[in-house]
Amino acid sequence: MMYQAKVEVRLKQGHSDPEGETVAEALKDLEYTVKTVKVSKVYKIMLDVDSREEAERQVDEMCRRLLANPTKDDYSFTLEEVR
């Protein structure tokens, strides 16, 4: 079965987000009434696995081992079966 995972990695609460702050200031300079901007990364991963449970297990493992730094990042993901 083919699954597409969409993984979002974002900074944990309390960590500074210099990229988001820069974007917020640039938007304010363009006269938008922006209060804050938070930046995150999105990964789209195609998996060929035997079951949804296996896809979930592998994606969670990918996040813990490589995609997210547990010290500073939170992550979440969704899975969609691709036919």
MMTF fields as JSON, N, C-alpha, C and O atoms, coordinates in Angstrom:
{
  "mmtfVersion": "1.0.0",
  "mmtfProducer": "UNKNOWN",
  "numBonds": 331,
  "numAtoms": 332,
  "numGroups": 83,
  "numChains": 1,
  "numModels": 1,
  "chainsPerModel": [1],
  "groupsPerChain": [83],
  "chainIdList": ["A"],
  "bondAtomList": [4, 2, 8, 6, 12, 10, 16, 14, 20, 18, 24, 22, 28, 26, 32, 30, 36, 34, 40, 38, 44, 42, 48, 46, 52, 50, 56, 54, 60, 58, 64, 62, 68, 66, 72, 70, 76, 74, 80, 78, 84, 82, 88, 86, 92, 90, 96, 94, 100, 98, 104, 102, 108, 106, 112, 110, 116, 114, 120, 118, 124, 122, 128, 126, 132, 130, 136, 134, 140, 138, 144, 142, 148, 146, 152, 150, 156, 154, 160, 158, 164, 162, 168, 166, 172, 170, 176, 174, 180, 178, 184, 182, 188, 186, 192, 190, 196, 194, 200, 198, 204, 202, 208, 206, 212, 210, 216, 214, 220, 218, 224, 222, 228, 226, 232, 230, 236, 234, 240, 238, 244, 242, 248, 246, 252, 250, 256, 254, 260, 258, 264, 262, 268, 266, 272, 270, 276, 274, 280, 278, 284, 282, 288, 286, 292, 290, 296, 294, 300, 298, 304, 302, 308, 306, 312, 310, 316, 314, 320, 318, 324, 322, 328, 326],
  "bondOrderList": [1, 1, 1, 1, 1, 1, 1, 1, 1, 1, 1, 1, 1, 1, 1, 1, 1, 1, 1, 1, 1, 1, 1, 1, 1, 1, 1, 1, 1, 1, 1, 1, 1, 1, 1, 1, 1, 1, 1, 1, 1, 1, 1, 1, 1, 1, 1, 1, 1, 1, 1, 1, 1, 1, 1, 1, 1, 1, 1, 1, 1, 1, 1, 1, 1, 1, 1, 1, 1, 1, 1, 1, 1, 1, 1, 1, 1, 1, 1, 1, 1, 1],
  "groupList": [{"groupName": "MET", "atomNameList": ["N", "CA", "C", "O"], "elementList": ["N", "C", "C", "O"], "formalChargeList": [0, 0, 0, 0], "bondAtomList": [1, 0, 2, 1, 3, 2], "bondOrderList": [1, 1, 2], "singleLetterCode": "M", "chemCompType": "L-PEPTIDE LINKING"}, {"groupName": "TYR", "atomNameList": ["N", "CA", "C", "O"], "elementList": ["N", "C", "C", "O"], "formalChargeList": [0, 0, 0, 0], "bondAtomList": [1, 0, 2, 1, 3, 2], "bondOrderList": [1, 1, 2], "singleLetterCode": "Y", "chemCompType": "L-PEPTIDE LINKING"}, {"groupName": "GLN", "atomNameList": ["N", "CA", "C", "O"], "elementList": ["N", "C", "C", "O"], "formalChargeList": [0, 0, 0, 0], "bondAtomList": [1, 0, 2, 1, 3, 2], "bondOrderList": [1, 1, 2], "singleLetterCode": "Q", "chemCompType": "L-PEPTIDE LINKING"}, {"groupName": "ALA", "atomNameList": ["N", "CA", "C", "O"], "elementList": ["N", "C", "C", "O"], "formalChargeList": [0, 0, 0, 0], "bondAtomList": [1, 0, 2, 1, 3, 2], "bondOrderList": [1, 1, 2], "singleLetterCode": "A", "chemCompType": "L-PEPTIDE LINKING"}, {"groupName": "LYS", "atomNameList": ["N", "CA", "C", "O"], "elementList": ["N", "C", "C", "O"], "formalChargeList": [0, 0, 0, 0], "bondAtomList": [1, 0, 2, 1, 3, 2], "bondOrderList": [1, 1, 2], "singleLetterCode": "K", "chemCompType": "L-PEPTIDE LINKING"}, {"groupName": "VAL", "atomNameList": ["N", "CA", "C", "O"], "elementList": ["N", "C", "C", "O"], "formalChargeList": [0, 0, 0, 0], "bondAtomList": [1, 0, 2, 1, 3, 2], "bondOrderList": [1, 1, 2], "singleLetterCode": "V", "chemCompType": "L-PEPTIDE LINKING"}, {"groupName": "GLU", "atomNameList": ["N", "CA", "C", "O"], "elementList": ["N", "C", "C", "O"], "formalChargeList": [0, 0, 0, 0], "bondAtomList": [1, 0, 2, 1, 3, 2], "bondOrderList": [1, 1, 2], "singleLetterCode": "E", "chemCompType": "L-PEPTIDE LINKING"}, {"groupName": "ARG", "atomNameList": ["N", "CA", "C", "O"], "elementList": ["N", "C", "C", "O"], "formalChargeList": [0, 0, 0, 0], "bondAtomList": [1, 0, 2, 1, 3, 2], "bondOrderList": [1, 1, 2], "singleLetterCode": "R", "chemCompType": "L-PEPTIDE LINKING"}, {"groupName": "LEU", "atomNameList": ["N", "CA", "C", "O"], "elementList": ["N", "C", "C", "O"], "formalChargeList": [0, 0, 0, 0], "bondAtomList": [1, 0, 2, 1, 3, 2], "bondOrderList": [1, 1, 2], "singleLetterCode": "L", "chemCompType": "L-PEPTIDE LINKING"}, {"groupName": "GLY", "atomNameList": ["N", "CA", "C", "O"], "elementList": ["N", "C", "C", "O"], "formalChargeList": [0, 0, 0, 0], "bondAtomList": [1, 0, 2, 1, 3, 2], "bondOrderList": [1, 1, 2], "singleLetterCode": "G", "chemCompType": "PEPTIDE LINKING"}, {"groupName": "HIS", "atomNameList": ["N", "CA", "C", "O"], "elementList": ["N", "C", "C", "O"], "formalChargeList": [0, 0, 0, 0], "bondAtomList": [1, 0, 2, 1, 3, 2], "bondOrderList": [1, 1, 2], "singleLetterCode": "H", "chemCompType": "L-PEPTIDE LINKING"}, {"groupName": "SER", "atomNameList": ["N", "CA", "C", "O"], "elementList": ["N", "C", "C", "O"], "formalChargeList": [0, 0, 0, 0], "bondAtomList": [1, 0, 2, 1, 3, 2], "bondOrderList": [1, 1, 2], "singleLetterCode": "S", "chemCompType": "L-PEPTIDE LINKING"}, {"groupName": "ASP", "atomNameList": ["N", "CA", "C", "O"], "elementList": ["N", "C", "C", "O"], "formalChargeList": [0, 0, 0, 0], "bondAtomList": [1, 0, 2, 1, 3, 2], "bondOrderList": [1, 1, 2], "singleLetterCode": "D", "chemCompType": "L-PEPTIDE LINKING"}, {"groupName": "PRO", "atomNameList": ["N", "CA", "C", "O"], "elementList": ["N", "C", "C", "O"], "formalChargeList": [0, 0, 0, 0], "bondAtomList": [1, 0, 2, 1, 3, 2], "bondOrderList": [1, 1, 2], "singleLetterCode": "P", "chemCompType": "L-PEPTIDE LINKING"}, {"groupName": "THR", "atomNameList": ["N", "CA", "C", "O"], "elementList": ["N", "C", "C", "O"], "formalChargeList": [0, 0, 0, 0], "bondAtomList": [1, 0, 2, 1, 3, 2], "bondOrderList": [1, 1, 2], "singleLetterCode": "T", "chemCompType": "L-PEPTIDE LINKING"}, {"groupName": "ILE", "atomNameList": ["N", "CA", "C", "O"], "elementList": ["N", "C", "C", "O"], "formalChargeList": [0, 0, 0, 0], "bondAtomList": [1, 0, 2, 1, 3, 2], "bondOrderList": [1, 1, 2], "singleLetterCode": "I", "chemCompType": "L-PEPTIDE LINKING"}, {"groupName": "CYS", "atomNameList": ["N", "CA", "C", "O"], "elementList": ["N", "C", "C", "O"], "formalChargeList": [0, 0, 0, 0], "bondAtomList": [1, 0, 2, 1, 3, 2], "bondOrderList": [1, 1, 2], "singleLetterCode": "C", "chemCompType": "L-PEPTIDE LINKING"}, {"groupName": "ASN", "atomNameList": ["N", "CA", "C", "O"], "elementList": ["N", "C", "C", "O"], "formalChargeList": [0, 0, 0, 0], "bondAtomList": [1, 0, 2, 1, 3, 2], "bondOrderList": [1, 1, 2], "singleLetterCode": "N", "chemCompType": "L-PEPTIDE LINKING"}, {"groupName": "PHE", "atomNameList": ["N", "CA", "C", "O"], "elementList": ["N", "C", "C", "O"], "formalChargeList": [0, 0, 0, 0], "bondAtomList": [1, 0, 2, 1, 3, 2], "bondOrderList": [1, 1, 2], "singleLetterCode": "F", "chemCompType": "L-PEPTIDE LINKING"}],
  "groupTypeList": [0, 0, 1, 2, 3, 4, 5, 6, 5, 7, 8, 4, 2, 9, 10, 11, 12, 13, 6, 9, 6, 14, 5, 3, 6, 3, 8, 4, 12, 8, 6, 1, 14, 5, 4, 14, 5, 4, 5, 11, 4, 5, 1, 4, 15, 0, 8, 12, 5, 12, 11, 7, 6, 6, 3, 6, 7, 2, 5, 12, 6, 0, 16, 7, 7, 8, 8, 3, 17, 13, 14, 4, 12, 12, 1, 11, 18, 14, 8, 6, 6, 5, 7],
  "groupIdList": [1, 2, 3, 4, 5, 6, 7, 8, 9, 10, 11, 12, 13, 14, 15, 16, 17, 18, 19, 20, 21, 22, 23, 24, 25, 26, 27, 28, 29, 30, 31, 32, 33, 34, 35, 36, 37, 38, 39, 40, 41, 42, 43, 44, 45, 46, 47, 48, 49, 50, 51, 52, 53, 54, 55, 56, 57, 58, 59, 60, 61, 62, 63, 64, 65, 66, 67, 68, 69, 70, 71, 72, 73, 74, 75, 76, 77, 78, 79, 80, 81, 82, 83],
  "secStructList": [7, 3, 3, 3, 3, 3, 3, 3, 3, 3, 3, 7, 6, 6, 1, 7, 7, 2, 2, 2, 2, 2, 2, 2, 2, 2, 2, 2, 2, 6, 6, 7, 7, 7, 7, 7, 7, 7, 7, 3, 3, 3, 3, 3, 3, 3, 3, 3, 7, 1, 7, 2, 2, 2, 2, 2, 2, 2, 2, 2, 2, 2, 0, 0, 0, 0, 0, 7, 7, 6, 6, 6, 3, 3, 3, 3, 3, 3, 3, 3, 3, 3, 7],
  "xCoordList": [0.833, 0.0, 0.881, 1.951, 0.416, 1.151, 0.476, -0.746, 1.296, 0.812, 1.654, 2.863, 1.001, 1.722, 1.637, 0.554, 2.797, 2.854, 3.168, 4.005, 2.49, 2.789, 3.233, 2.443, 4.517, 5.117, 5.387, 5.996, 4.933, 5.229, 6.134, 5.817, 7.271, 8.226, 8.268, 8.489, 8.051, 8.022, 8.762, 8.943, 9.177, 9.873, 8.935, 7.757, 9.466, 8.692, 8.442, 9.18, 7.381, 7.047, 8.263, 8.91, 8.564, 9.653, 10.967, 11.88, 11.098, 12.327, 12.195, 11.13, 13.28, 13.232, 13.142, 13.672, 12.47, 12.26, 12.739, 11.924, 14.072, 14.597, 14.054, 13.852, 13.822, 13.282, 11.856, 11.496, 11.055, 9.692, 9.667, 8.841, 10.576, 10.651, 11.023, 10.473, 11.954, 12.362, 11.205, 10.981, 10.477, 9.322, 8.249, 7.648, 8.008, 7.009, 7.381, 6.524, 8.634, 9.075, 8.944, 8.533, 9.287, 9.156, 7.687, 7.375, 6.793, 5.368, 4.856, 4.04, 5.331, 4.96, 5.46, 4.759, 6.689, 7.239, 6.379, 6.319, 5.717, 4.808, 3.404, 2.464, 3.275, 2.055, 0.942, -0.241, 1.337, 0.367, 0.341, 1.368, -0.823, -0.962, -0.701, -1.6, 0.546, 0.971, 1.462, 2.247, 0.995, 1.472, 2.69, 3.739, 2.572, 3.694, 3.65, 2.613, 4.807, 4.934, 5.777, 6.825, 5.324, 6.07, 6.396, 5.538, 7.622, 8.069, 8.141, 8.593, 7.695, 7.828, 8.272, 8.207, 8.721, 9.103, 8.043, 7.505, 7.746, 6.803, 7.518, 8.122, 7.437, 8.002, 6.851, 5.929, 6.896, 5.928, 6.717, 7.664, 6.308, 7.055, 6.108, 5.039, 6.5, 5.73, 6.316, 7.529, 5.447, 5.87, 5.161, 3.979, 5.862, 5.277, 5.414, 6.473, 4.331, 4.355, 3.135, 2.233, 3.111, 2.034, 0.761, -0.319, 0.872, -0.313, -0.177, 0.91, -1.308, -1.318, -0.5, 0.234, -0.632, 0.116, 1.62, 2.358, 2.071, 3.5, 3.926, 5.017, 3.084, 3.387, 3.519, 4.461, 2.572, 2.629, 3.899, 4.559, 4.237, 5.436, 6.69, 7.549, 6.784, 7.979, 8.08, 9.162, 6.982, 7.025, 7.392, 8.204, 6.805, 7.152, 8.636, 9.3, 9.147, 10.568, 11.439, 12.456, 11.044, 11.795, 11.873, 12.922, 10.75, 10.706, 11.643, 12.415, 11.578, 12.397, 13.881, 14.722, 14.209, 15.618, 16.285, 17.5, 15.517, 16.171, 15.466, 16.114, 14.175, 13.501, 13.314, 13.318, 13.151, 12.913, 13.982, 14.368, 14.442, 15.378, 14.537, 13.874, 14.556, 13.666, 13.938, 13.072, 15.096, 15.42, 14.64, 14.212, 14.448, 13.853, 12.617, 11.932, 12.314, 11.228, 10.074, 10.263, 8.878, 7.698, 7.375, 7.765, 6.668, 6.255, 4.877, 4.416, 4.239, 2.985, 2.945, 3.64, 2.114, 2.012, 0.629, -0.102, 0.304, -0.919, -0.546, 0.493, -1.394, -1.179, -2.406, -3.545, -2.144, -3.215, -2.869, -1.771, -3.808, -3.581, -3.659, -4.572, -2.695, -2.645, -2.973, -2.354, -3.943, -4.364, -3.886, -4.148],
  "yCoordList": [-1.174, 0.0, 1.242, 1.269, 2.246, 3.507, 4.514, 4.658, 5.203, 6.263, 7.505, 7.429, 8.634, 9.901, 10.467, 10.662, 10.721, 11.341, 12.817, 13.193, 13.637, 15.061, 15.335, 15.242, 15.677, 15.881, 17.37, 18.007, 17.925, 19.321, 19.339, 18.752, 20.025, 20.189, 21.669, 22.512, 21.982, 23.374, 23.511, 22.541, 24.722, 24.98, 24.819, 25.168, 24.291, 24.2, 25.595, 26.541, 25.691, 26.943, 27.415, 26.623, 28.698, 29.277, 29.375, 30.053, 28.723, 28.835, 30.019, 30.256, 30.75, 31.906, 31.432, 30.381, 32.22, 31.915, 33.115, 33.921, 33.246, 34.42, 34.573, 35.693, 33.466, 33.552, 34.097, 34.952, 33.607, 34.106, 35.574, 36.335, 35.982, 37.385, 38.284, 39.376, 37.826, 38.598, 38.756, 39.841, 37.679, 37.734, 38.661, 39.444, 38.577, 39.448, 40.916, 41.735, 41.25, 42.639, 43.088, 44.219, 42.217, 42.565, 42.799, 43.723, 41.972, 42.163, 43.463, 44.159, 43.788, 45.059, 46.237, 47.237, 46.11, 47.155, 47.342, 48.434, 46.268, 46.344, 46.769, 46.717, 47.188, 47.741, 46.718, 47.051, 45.455, 44.455, 44.479, 44.693, 44.26, 44.3, 42.915, 42.255, 42.504, 41.184, 41.283, 42.168, 40.372, 40.331, 39.416, 39.849, 38.152, 37.211, 36.318, 36.152, 35.751, 34.745, 33.61, 33.851, 32.385, 31.201, 30.404, 30.203, 29.96, 29.204, 27.727, 27.374, 26.874, 25.427, 24.814, 25.446, 23.574, 22.822, 21.759, 21.174, 21.514, 20.47, 19.511, 19.915, 18.236, 17.177, 16.349, 16.004, 16.026, 15.105, 13.857, 13.92, 12.735, 11.488, 10.417, 10.193, 9.758, 8.638, 7.347, 7.142, 6.483, 5.204, 4.057, 4.162, 2.983, 1.753, 0.711, 0.106, 0.507, -0.385, -1.291, -1.115, -2.264, -3.255, -2.774, -3.297, -1.778, -1.364, 0.079, 0.657, 0.637, 1.995, 2.042, 2.999, 1.01, 0.957, 0.999, 1.674, 0.275, 0.28, 1.658, 2.126, 2.299, 3.649, 4.608, 5.398, 4.536, 5.394, 5.135, 6.074, 3.867, 3.52, 4.085, 4.665, 3.908, 4.377, 5.902, 6.444, 6.591, 8.056, 8.596, 9.514, 8.038, 8.477, 8.248, 9.098, 7.113, 6.815, 7.8, 8.271, 8.112, 9.092, 10.437, 11.079, 10.843, 12.122, 12.101, 13.037, 11.042, 10.958, 10.815, 11.318, 10.127, 9.858, 10.932, 11.106, 11.662, 12.579, 13.914, 14.958, 13.91, 15.124, 16.175, 17.37, 15.758, 16.703, 16.533, 15.416, 17.65, 17.642, 17.686, 18.69, 16.617, 16.571, 17.668, 17.956, 18.275, 19.351, 20.615, 21.327, 20.905, 22.182, 22.078, 23.079, 20.9, 20.762, 19.901, 18.959, 20.254, 19.405, 18.975, 19.642, 17.872, 17.442, 16.811, 16.345, 16.813, 16.097, 15.631, 16.165, 14.621, 14.149, 13.593, 13.182, 13.599, 12.966, 11.969, 12.095, 10.98, 9.97, 9.901, 10.004, 9.727, 9.572, 8.404, 8.337, 7.487, 6.362, 6.858, 7.601, 6.442, 6.842, 5.595, 4.541, 5.754, 4.606, 4.744, 3.872],
  "zCoordList": [0.0, 0.0, 0.0, 0.609, -0.684, -0.731, 0.19, 0.195, 0.964, 1.855, 1.641, 1.419, 1.711, 1.724, 3.138, 3.689, 3.699, 5.023, 4.84, 4.02, 5.608, 5.663, 7.096, 8.036, 7.246, 8.559, 8.746, 7.886, 9.869, 10.207, 11.429, 12.463, 11.291, 12.382, 12.725, 11.855, 14.013, 14.445, 15.773, 16.508, 16.056, 17.306, 18.495, 18.421, 19.584, 20.815, 21.371, 21.095, 22.161, 22.842, 23.64, 24.325, 23.547, 24.325, 23.583, 24.055, 22.435, 21.641, 20.688, 20.118, 20.524, 19.624, 18.169, 17.809, 17.358, 15.946, 15.134, 14.685, 14.938, 14.239, 12.81, 12.342, 12.129, 10.767, 10.798, 9.989, 11.725, 11.869, 12.248, 11.743, 13.144, 13.556, 12.379, 12.232, 11.544, 10.364, 9.388, 8.853, 9.16, 8.257, 8.83, 8.094, 10.13, 10.762, 10.577, 10.243, 10.789, 10.614, 9.166, 8.907, 8.217, 6.803, 6.438, 5.686, 6.964, 6.685, 7.3, 6.696, 8.495, 9.12, 8.284, 8.126, 7.746, 6.879, 5.626, 5.061, 5.203, 4.05, 4.471, 3.678, 5.727, 6.294, 6.525, 6.456, 6.805, 7.245, 8.769, 9.414, 9.329, 10.794, 11.38, 11.9, 11.279, 11.738, 13.17, 13.51, 14.004, 15.384, 15.49, 15.968, 15.051, 15.084, 13.85, 13.208, 13.545, 12.489, 13.063, 13.662, 12.883, 13.283, 12.027, 11.168, 11.928, 10.76, 11.131, 12.221, 10.226, 10.413, 9.092, 8.037, 9.177, 7.983, 7.733, 8.673, 6.456, 6.081, 5.146, 4.153, 5.485, 4.654, 4.107, 4.846, 2.819, 2.221, 1.831, 1.047, 2.391, 2.237, 1.71, 2.277, 0.626, 0.083, 0.635, 0.607, 1.134, 1.704, 1.008, 0.682, 0.784, 0.254, 1.358, 1.526, 2.112, 3.279, 3.261, 2.443, 4.169, 4.196, 4.882, 4.609, 5.777, 6.525, 7.0, 7.002, 7.399, 7.953, 9.246, 9.491, 10.059, 11.32, 11.066, 11.783, 10.042, 9.705, 9.199, 9.523, 8.418, 7.939, 9.123, 9.184, 10.064, 11.251, 12.054, 12.5, 12.237, 12.994, 12.333, 12.998, 11.014, 10.307, 10.324, 10.549, 10.091, 10.069, 11.451, 11.559, 12.499, 13.85, 14.125, 14.719, 13.699, 13.879, 13.093, 13.602, 11.856, 11.051, 11.774, 11.813, 12.339, 13.053, 14.25, 14.455, 15.035, 16.247, 15.936, 16.68, 14.836, 14.536, 13.691, 13.773, 12.877, 11.94, 11.758, 11.831, 11.527, 11.077, 12.164, 11.867, 13.412, 14.508, 15.589, 15.933, 16.107, 17.227, 18.508, 18.769, 19.309, 20.483, 21.507, 22.334, 21.475, 22.403, 22.084, 22.992, 20.781, 20.411, 19.527, 19.321, 19.003, 18.035, 18.541, 19.31, 18.087, 18.164, 16.74, 15.782, 16.604, 15.271, 15.326, 16.368, 14.171, 13.996, 12.547, 11.683, 12.302, 10.926, 10.651, 11.552, 9.371, 8.883, 7.811, 7.162, 7.629, 6.597, 5.697, 6.153, 4.425, 3.449, 2.547, 1.995, 2.401, 1.508, 0.073, -0.287, -0.745, -2.148, -2.975, -2.828, -3.824, -4.645, -6.058, -6.886]
}
